[in-house]
Amino acid sequence: MSAPFVSVIVPAHKAAHLLPDTLGALMASDLPRDRWELIVIDDCSSDDTALVAAEYADTLVRLSGWPHGPSFARNRGVEVSNGDLLVFVDSDVRIHPTALRGFVELFEAEPDLGAAFGSYDDKPPAPSFVSRYRNLLHHYHHHRNRGEAGTFWAGLGAIRTSVFNEVDKYDEWRYERPQIEDIELGRRIRLAGYRIRLDPTIQGTHLKHWKLGDILKTDLLHRGIPWMRLMLREGGGGDTLNVTIKEKACVALLGFAIIAAFLAAVLTQVALLGVSAALVAAIVLWNTHLYSTMAGIGGWGFGVAVIPLHLTYYLISGLAAVGGHLLHLRGAEPQPSDRTLRLTAEGVVSWPPVPVPPRSSVWDKGAA
């Protein structure tokens, strides 16, 4: 098998402050520069994203109108790509110098591999407690679940171009904002009979600053509920990443603990309060490895302090499961917004996608 030519696809929205760091890291890759191209998609930014990206990109795609979301942006980037292998990198991920070469070597070694993805490293630069916890939790799950995967992650992930086209690209019709578009794509890749591998030695640094409100909105509305609806709609859900049997059991235990605490308050039964405390203690003991890993990175104070935040994470997961089941029982499928219908009617994009447009080094795409 000849060495593949790589197309690196970076969707960006209002990312001018990040791109010198993230695109600069790509330029420091140890994969020879003639082996890969860089395509940046400016998703209707109101800052200098396009100007900054133009200093680094081989091809700059500028979308007009309103922000279309990463699914639409990545698809437009692929349409002007030339590579045999597509590597998707988020605009807030600073890849390690060996990341691109790691993907190339992985796909060269495994000709039957359809897709692969890496991991965040354990050195998130955002100083806040919430940011460190959230980024390290992602790092932890990816390192604990290396190997064959039932899903895909587009923050730092790669797909053979032939496979990407065969499974019909990202679903830009249902996912107009950052949600579970990569997870849904991964399910189609697996259903098409291709393997997906999680290799946490392929790493990048996540530069995102998280706030507690961001976690609540992202994990509940943008990922948790849509993910649950996807699993219910298509069946299964796998035993991978943060949907393992253990994680499901912890969510259930916390639910029982909350019910027991509520009944203890209503019925004034101290014994039920003890049951609630015992269930929470069981969750904490079951996650000792996570907390000790956090402590090894940020000190024991940090490892202990993340426990309440991690219990909140399980609470959000439980609410997402309930919300997803309720919406599934209603039987209503997600519908495109009015602006998506207008966009489709204007012929800019449809589902399935329209024919590939002519290639050019810099071109505008979108609805004014």
C-alpha positions as CSV (number, residue, x, y, z in Angstrom):
1,M,0.0,0.0,0.0
2,S,1.4,3.4,-1.0
3,A,1.7,6.1,1.6
4,P,-1.6,8.0,1.7
5,F,-1.8,11.7,1.0
6,V,-3.5,13.4,4.0
7,S,-6.1,16.2,3.9
8,V,-6.4,18.0,7.3
9,I,-9.8,19.5,7.7
10,V,-10.3,22.3,10.4
11,P,-13.7,23.9,10.8
12,A,-13.5,27.3,12.6
13,H,-16.0,29.7,13.9
14,K,-14.8,32.9,15.6
15,A,-11.5,31.2,16.2
16,A,-9.0,34.0,15.2
17,H,-7.5,33.9,18.8
18,L,-7.0,30.2,18.6
19,L,-5.7,29.6,15.1
20,P,-2.1,30.8,15.5
21,D,-1.7,28.2,18.2
22,T,-3.6,25.3,16.6
23,L,-2.6,25.9,13.0
24,G,1.0,26.6,14.1
25,A,1.0,23.2,15.8
26,L,0.0,21.6,12.6
27,M,2.9,23.3,10.8
28,A,5.2,21.7,13.4
29,S,4.0,18.2,12.5
30,D,6.8,15.7,11.8
31,L,4.9,14.4,8.8
32,P,6.7,15.9,5.7
33,R,4.8,18.9,4.4
34,D,4.4,17.5,0.9
35,R,2.5,14.6,2.4
36,W,-0.5,16.6,3.6
37,E,-2.7,19.6,2.8
38,L,-4.4,22.0,5.2
39,I,-8.0,23.0,4.6
40,V,-9.7,25.5,6.9
41,I,-13.4,26.3,6.7
42,D,-14.4,29.7,8.1
43,D,-18.0,29.1,9.3
44,C,-19.3,32.7,8.9
45,S,-17.1,34.2,11.5
46,S,-17.4,37.9,12.5
47,D,-13.8,38.1,13.6
48,D,-10.5,37.7,11.6
49,T,-10.7,33.9,11.4
50,A,-10.4,33.9,7.6
51,L,-7.4,36.3,7.6
52,V,-5.5,34.3,10.2
53,A,-6.3,31.0,8.5
54,A,-5.1,32.3,5.1
55,E,-1.6,32.6,6.6
56,Y,-1.5,28.8,7.1
57,A,-4.1,27.1,4.9
58,D,-3.5,25.6,1.5
59,T,-7.2,26.0,0.9
60,L,-9.6,28.4,2.7
61,V,-13.3,27.8,2.4
62,R,-15.4,30.8,3.5
63,L,-19.1,30.2,4.3
64,S,-21.5,33.1,4.2
65,G,-24.7,33.9,5.9
66,W,-25.3,32.4,9.3
67,P,-23.1,29.8,11.1
68,H,-23.9,26.4,9.6
69,G,-22.2,24.1,12.2
70,P,-19.3,21.7,12.0
71,S,-21.1,19.0,10.0
72,F,-21.8,21.4,7.1
73,A,-18.3,22.9,7.4
74,R,-16.4,19.7,7.4
75,N,-18.4,18.4,4.5
76,R,-17.5,21.5,2.5
77,G,-13.9,21.0,3.4
78,V,-13.9,17.4,2.2
79,E,-15.4,18.5,-1.1
80,V,-12.3,20.5,-2.0
81,S,-9.8,18.0,-0.5
82,N,-7.4,15.8,-2.4
83,G,-6.3,13.3,0.2
84,D,-6.7,9.5,0.5
85,L,-7.0,10.0,4.3
86,L,-9.1,12.7,6.0
87,V,-7.9,14.0,9.4
88,F,-10.4,16.2,11.2
89,V,-9.0,18.6,13.9
90,D,-11.1,21.0,15.9
91,S,-10.0,24.6,16.0
92,D,-9.4,24.4,19.7
93,V,-7.1,21.4,19.6
94,R,-3.3,21.8,19.5
95,I,-2.1,18.5,18.0
96,H,1.2,16.9,19.1
97,P,3.9,16.9,16.4
98,T,3.6,13.1,16.0
99,A,-0.2,13.0,15.6
100,L,-0.5,13.1,11.8
101,R,2.3,10.6,11.3
102,G,0.6,8.4,13.9
103,F,-2.6,8.3,11.9
104,V,-0.7,7.6,8.7
105,E,1.2,4.7,10.3
106,L,-1.9,3.3,11.8
107,F,-3.8,3.2,8.5
108,E,-0.8,1.8,6.6
109,A,-0.5,-1.0,9.2
110,E,-4.2,-1.9,9.1
111,P,-5.6,-1.8,5.6
112,D,-9.1,-2.9,6.8
113,L,-9.3,0.1,9.2
114,G,-12.1,2.6,8.3
115,A,-11.5,5.3,10.9
116,A,-9.5,6.1,14.0
117,F,-9.3,8.8,16.6
118,G,-6.9,9.9,19.3
119,S,-7.2,11.7,22.6
120,Y,-6.7,14.9,24.6
121,D,-3.5,14.9,26.6
122,D,-3.3,15.3,30.3
123,K,-2.0,18.9,30.2
124,P,-5.0,21.2,29.5
125,P,-3.9,24.8,29.8
126,A,-7.2,26.3,31.0
127,P,-6.5,27.0,34.7
128,S,-10.1,26.9,36.0
129,F,-11.1,23.9,38.1
130,V,-14.1,23.1,35.9
131,S,-12.0,23.2,32.7
132,R,-9.3,20.9,34.1
133,Y,-11.8,18.4,35.3
134,R,-13.8,18.3,32.1
135,N,-10.8,18.0,29.8
136,L,-9.1,15.4,32.0
137,L,-12.3,13.4,32.1
138,H,-12.3,13.1,28.4
139,H,-8.6,12.1,28.5
140,Y,-9.3,9.5,31.1
141,H,-12.1,7.8,29.2
142,H,-10.1,7.6,26.0
143,H,-7.1,6.2,27.6
144,R,-9.1,3.6,29.5
145,N,-11.0,2.4,26.4
146,R,-8.2,2.1,23.8
147,G,-8.5,-0.3,21.0
148,E,-11.6,-1.2,18.9
149,A,-14.3,1.4,19.2
150,G,-18.0,1.6,18.4
151,T,-18.0,5.3,17.8
152,F,-16.0,8.1,16.3
153,W,-14.6,11.4,17.6
154,A,-13.9,14.4,15.2
155,G,-11.9,16.5,17.6
156,L,-8.8,14.6,16.4
157,G,-10.0,11.8,14.2
158,A,-9.2,10.3,10.8
159,I,-11.3,8.5,8.1
160,R,-10.4,7.0,4.8
161,T,-11.8,9.3,2.1
162,S,-13.4,6.3,0.3
163,V,-15.2,5.2,3.5
164,F,-16.3,8.8,4.3
165,N,-17.9,9.1,0.9
166,E,-19.4,5.6,1.0
167,V,-21.3,6.3,4.3
168,D,-22.6,9.7,2.9
169,K,-20.5,12.1,5.0
170,Y,-21.7,14.0,8.2
171,D,-25.4,14.4,8.7
172,E,-25.6,18.2,8.3
173,W,-29.4,18.0,8.1
174,R,-30.0,16.9,11.7
175,Y,-26.9,18.4,13.3
176,E,-26.7,22.2,12.7
177,R,-24.5,22.8,15.8
178,P,-21.8,20.9,17.6
179,Q,-23.6,17.8,18.9
180,I,-23.2,14.1,18.2
181,E,-22.5,14.4,14.5
182,D,-19.3,12.4,14.9
183,I,-20.9,9.7,17.0
184,E,-23.6,9.3,14.5
185,L,-21.1,9.1,11.6
186,G,-19.2,6.5,13.6
187,R,-22.3,4.3,13.9
188,R,-22.8,4.4,10.1
189,I,-19.1,3.5,9.6
190,R,-19.5,0.5,11.8
191,L,-22.8,-0.5,10.2
192,A,-21.0,-0.4,6.8
193,G,-18.7,-3.1,8.1
194,Y,-15.6,-1.0,8.8
195,R,-13.5,-1.0,12.0
196,I,-12.8,2.1,14.1
197,R,-9.8,2.2,16.4
198,L,-9.1,4.5,19.4
199,D,-5.4,5.1,19.7
200,P,-4.7,7.4,22.7
201,T,-1.0,7.7,21.8
202,I,-2.2,10.1,19.0
203,Q,-2.8,13.2,21.1
204,G,-3.7,16.9,21.1
205,T,-4.1,19.5,23.8
206,H,-7.6,20.8,24.3
207,L,-7.6,24.6,24.7
208,K,-11.2,25.0,25.6
209,H,-12.2,27.0,28.7
210,W,-15.3,25.3,30.3
211,K,-17.8,26.9,32.6
212,L,-20.3,24.9,34.7
213,G,-23.1,26.2,32.6
214,D,-21.3,25.0,29.4
215,I,-21.1,21.5,30.8
216,L,-24.7,21.4,31.8
217,K,-25.8,22.6,28.3
218,T,-23.4,20.5,26.3
219,D,-23.7,17.2,28.2
220,L,-27.5,17.4,28.6
221,L,-28.9,19.2,25.6
222,H,-26.3,18.9,22.9
223,R,-24.9,15.5,23.5
224,G,-26.6,13.5,26.2
225,I,-30.3,13.7,25.0
226,P,-29.4,13.4,21.2
227,W,-27.1,10.5,22.0
228,M,-29.8,8.6,23.9
229,R,-32.3,9.2,21.2
230,L,-29.8,7.9,18.6
231,M,-29.2,4.7,20.7
232,L,-32.9,4.2,21.1
233,R,-33.7,4.8,17.5
234,E,-31.1,2.5,16.1
235,G,-30.8,0.0,19.0
236,G,-27.9,-0.9,21.1
237,G,-25.4,1.7,22.3
238,G,-22.4,-0.4,22.8
239,D,-20.1,-0.7,25.8
240,T,-17.5,1.9,24.9
241,L,-16.1,5.1,26.2
242,N,-18.5,6.8,28.7
243,V,-21.4,4.4,27.8
244,T,-20.0,1.4,29.5
245,I,-22.0,-0.9,31.8
246,K,-20.1,0.6,34.8
247,E,-21.1,4.2,33.8
248,K,-24.7,3.2,33.3
249,A,-24.7,1.5,36.7
250,C,-23.3,4.6,38.4
251,V,-26.1,6.7,36.8
252,A,-28.7,4.2,38.1
253,L,-27.2,4.1,41.6
254,L,-27.2,7.9,41.8
255,G,-30.9,7.9,40.8
256,F,-31.7,5.5,43.5
257,A,-29.7,7.6,46.0
258,I,-31.7,10.7,45.1
259,I,-35.0,8.8,45.4
260,A,-33.9,7.4,48.8
261,A,-32.9,10.9,50.0
262,F,-36.2,12.3,48.9
263,L,-38.2,9.6,50.6
264,A,-36.1,10.1,53.8
265,A,-37.1,13.7,53.8
266,V,-40.8,13.1,53.1
267,L,-41.2,10.1,55.4
268,T,-38.6,11.3,58.0
269,Q,-36.9,8.0,57.9
270,V,-33.2,8.2,58.8
271,A,-32.6,4.7,57.6
272,L,-33.4,5.8,54.0
273,L,-30.9,8.6,54.4
274,G,-28.3,6.0,55.3
275,V,-29.2,4.0,52.2
276,S,-28.8,7.1,50.1
277,A,-25.3,7.8,51.6
278,A,-24.3,4.2,51.1
279,L,-25.2,4.3,47.4
280,V,-23.2,7.5,46.9
281,A,-20.3,6.0,48.7
282,A,-20.5,3.0,46.4
283,I,-20.3,5.3,43.3
284,V,-17.2,7.0,44.8
285,L,-15.5,3.7,45.6
286,W,-16.3,2.4,42.1
287,N,-14.5,5.5,40.6
288,T,-11.5,5.4,42.8
289,H,-9.2,4.8,39.8
290,L,-10.5,8.0,38.2
291,Y,-10.0,10.1,41.3
292,S,-6.6,8.7,41.9
293,T,-5.7,9.5,38.3
294,M,-6.9,13.0,38.7
295,A,-4.9,13.3,41.9
296,G,-1.8,12.1,40.1
297,I,-2.1,14.9,37.7
298,G,-3.4,17.8,39.9
299,G,-2.7,16.7,43.4
300,W,-4.8,14.9,46.0
301,G,-6.8,18.1,46.7
302,F,-7.8,18.3,43.1
303,G,-8.6,14.5,43.1
304,V,-11.0,14.9,46.0
305,A,-12.5,18.1,44.9
306,V,-13.7,16.6,41.6
307,I,-15.9,14.1,43.3
308,P,-19.0,16.4,43.7
309,L,-18.5,17.6,40.1
310,H,-18.3,14.0,38.9
311,L,-21.5,13.1,40.7
312,T,-23.1,16.1,38.9
313,Y,-21.9,14.6,35.7
314,Y,-23.8,11.4,36.5
315,L,-26.8,13.4,37.4
316,I,-26.7,15.1,34.0
317,S,-26.3,11.7,32.3
318,G,-29.4,10.5,34.1
319,L,-31.4,13.5,33.1
320,A,-30.3,13.0,29.5
321,A,-31.4,9.4,29.6
322,V,-34.8,10.3,31.0
323,G,-35.2,13.1,28.5
324,G,-34.1,11.0,25.6
325,H,-36.5,8.2,26.5
326,L,-39.4,10.7,26.8
327,L,-38.7,12.2,23.4
328,H,-38.3,8.7,21.9
329,L,-41.7,7.6,23.3
330,R,-43.3,10.7,21.7
331,G,-42.0,9.4,18.4
332,A,-41.1,12.8,17.1
333,E,-37.9,12.8,15.0
334,P,-35.6,15.8,15.0
335,Q,-36.7,18.2,12.2
336,P,-34.6,20.7,10.3
337,S,-35.0,24.3,11.2
338,D,-36.6,26.9,8.9
339,R,-33.1,28.2,7.9
340,T,-32.0,24.7,7.0
341,L,-35.1,24.3,4.8
342,R,-34.4,27.7,3.2
343,L,-30.8,26.6,2.6
344,T,-31.9,23.3,1.0
345,A,-34.4,25.1,-1.1
346,E,-31.8,27.5,-2.4
347,G,-29.7,24.5,-3.6
348,V,-26.7,25.2,-1.5
349,V,-27.0,21.9,0.3
350,S,-29.5,19.0,0.3
351,W,-29.7,15.6,1.9
352,P,-28.3,13.6,0.2
353,P,-25.6,16.1,-0.7
354,V,-25.5,17.9,-4.0
355,P,-22.8,17.1,-6.5
356,V,-19.3,18.2,-5.6
357,P,-18.6,21.8,-6.7
358,P,-15.6,22.8,-8.8
359,R,-12.3,23.0,-6.9
360,S,-10.5,26.3,-6.3
361,S,-7.9,27.5,-3.8
362,V,-10.2,30.0,-2.1
363,W,-13.9,30.0,-2.6
364,D,-17.1,31.2,-0.9
365,K,-20.0,28.9,-0.1
366,G,-23.3,29.5,1.6
367,A,-26.5,31.5,1.6
368,A,-26.3,35.3,2.0
